Structures are given as structure tokens and as C-alpha cells.
Amino acid sequence: MPRILITCPLTATPVSTGYRSPNLDLASMSGSRAFRCGCGAVHVWDARAAWAEQGLTPAAHAPVEMQLAGT
């Protein structure tokens, strides 16, 4: 299942947000979310900053509920 990624603002590297989705429509995602990054900081992100690994594009997939990894 593809991970939802953002760019860490401190290290400028892609990092997982802790969310995974088999299908993705970031345009349907509202609000912001926060997570503790591997750099140690808590980052707040929203759909504008996120993308899915494995080449999924937001407009190409039906909306799904985001699920926390490991749940």
C-alpha cells in the first residue's frame, strides 16, 4: 500500500507521514495533520504538500479514508 509523503522542511528529504492508502484523492482531503518526523520535529501538513509513492496522482483515483500505518 503506497505511503503518503511530504518533504521535511528541515532536511529537504521525502518522509512518510505515517498514512497509507491503496487509492488516493488528495483533493478530497480536508484540513491538516501533524506527525513526528525522523528529524525529531513535529510537522503539520495538508494535501497541497503531500504526494503518494509509486507514482499515484491525486486526480486519478477515487477518494478513500486515510488510515494510519499499522492499524
VENLIN-V756484 format. One record per residue. N is the residue number from 1. RES is the residue in three letters. PSI is psi in radians with two decimals (NA if undefined). NEAR is the number of other ideal C-beta (glycine too) atoms within 8 Angstrom. Layout:
n->N res->RES psi->PSI near->NEAR
n->N res->RES psi->PSI near->NEAR
This chain:
n->1 res->MET psi->2.23 near->5
n->2 res->PRO psi->2.47 near->11
n->3 res->ARG psi->2.63 near->11
n->4 res->ILE psi->2.20 near->14
n->5 res->LEU psi->2.71 near->12
n->6 res->ILE psi->2.99 near->12
n->7 res->THR psi->2.18 near->9
n->8 res->CYS psi->2.18 near->14
n->9 res->PRO psi->-0.27 near->5
n->10 res->LEU psi->-0.64 near->7
n->11 res->THR psi->-0.21 near->6
n->12 res->ALA psi->0.50 near->6
n->13 res->THR psi->2.65 near->6
n->14 res->PRO psi->2.38 near->6
n->15 res->VAL psi->2.60 near->13
n->16 res->SER psi->2.44 near->8
n->17 res->THR psi->-0.16 near->12
n->18 res->GLY psi->-0.05 near->6
n->19 res->TYR psi->2.57 near->12
n->20 res->ARG psi->2.64 near->9
n->21 res->SER psi->2.30 near->12
n->22 res->PRO psi->-0.51 near->6
n->23 res->ASN psi->2.71 near->9
n->24 res->LEU psi->2.31 near->11
n->25 res->ASP psi->1.52 near->12
n->26 res->LEU psi->-0.47 near->10
n->27 res->ALA psi->-0.46 near->7
n->28 res->SER psi->-0.12 near->6
n->29 res->MET psi->2.18 near->10
n->30 res->SER psi->2.75 near->4
n->31 res->GLY psi->-3.05 near->5
n->32 res->SER psi->2.84 near->6
n->33 res->ARG psi->2.79 near->9
n->34 res->ALA psi->2.65 near->7
n->35 res->PHE psi->2.74 near->9
n->36 res->ARG psi->2.09 near->5
n->37 res->CYS psi->2.82 near->11
n->38 res->GLY psi->-0.36 near->5
n->39 res->CYS psi->-0.17 near->8
n->40 res->GLY psi->-0.28 near->5
n->41 res->ALA psi->2.73 near->8
n->42 res->VAL psi->2.16 near->7
n->43 res->HIS psi->2.41 near->11
n->44 res->VAL psi->2.33 near->7
n->45 res->TRP psi->2.81 near->11
n->46 res->ASP psi->-3.10 near->10
n->47 res->ALA psi->-0.53 near->9
n->48 res->ARG psi->-0.46 near->4
n->49 res->ALA psi->-0.12 near->7
n->50 res->ALA psi->2.75 near->13
n->51 res->TRP psi->2.91 near->9
n->52 res->ALA psi->2.49 near->14
n->53 res->GLU psi->2.96 near->8
n->54 res->GLN psi->0.40 near->5
n->55 res->GLY psi->0.27 near->5
n->56 res->LEU psi->2.49 near->12
n->57 res->THR psi->2.50 near->6
n->58 res->PRO psi->-0.72 near->12
n->59 res->ALA psi->-0.24 near->6
n->60 res->ALA psi->-0.05 near->5
n->61 res->HIS psi->2.65 near->11
n->62 res->ALA psi->2.65 near->5
n->63 res->PRO psi->2.51 near->6
n->64 res->VAL psi->2.75 near->10
n->65 res->GLU psi->2.32 near->3
n->66 res->MET psi->2.45 near->8
n->67 res->GLN psi->2.46 near->8
n->68 res->LEU psi->2.44 near->7
n->69 res->ALA psi->2.44 near->9
n->70 res->GLY psi->0.08 near->3
n->71 res->THR psi->NA near->4
